[in-house]
Amino acid sequence: MSGGIYAYCYVERFSTICSYRPIEIIVINDGSTDNTSEILQALQCQYNSLLKVVSQRNNGVSEARNRGIKEAKGKYICFLDSDDE
């Protein structure tokens, strides 16, 4: 399954069940080569106020997480990877 499908599921789930507000969902697209970019663009249109998408070339999980930390404005951070279930 593509990383975009996982991102879609995560955003859909967290946008509806997370009771903590305000919520900020940041997705770091770390150089995916599948249809993840297209899925993230569609999600960003749907969840514009909740979702921030950052695309970068593939730099690995550490760089992606560090970028997410830099982009975050909230008090709490939770990391999810495309292979988490």
DAKADA-V954903 format. One line per field, one symbol per residue. ss: DSSP state (H for helix, E for strand, - for the rest). phi: phi as a letter, one per 20 degrees, with the letter a starting at -180 (. if undefined). A space follows every 50 residues. Layout:
# DAKADA-V954903
ss: ???
phi: ???
This chain:
# DAKADA-V954903
ss: --HHHHHHHHHHHHHHH-------EEEEEE-----HHHHHHHHHHH---- EEEEEE----HHHHHHHHHHH--------------
phi: .ffffffgfffgfffdefefcfdcdddeeemfdeeggfffffffffdgfd dcdcdbffdnffffffffffffdeedccecdfefc
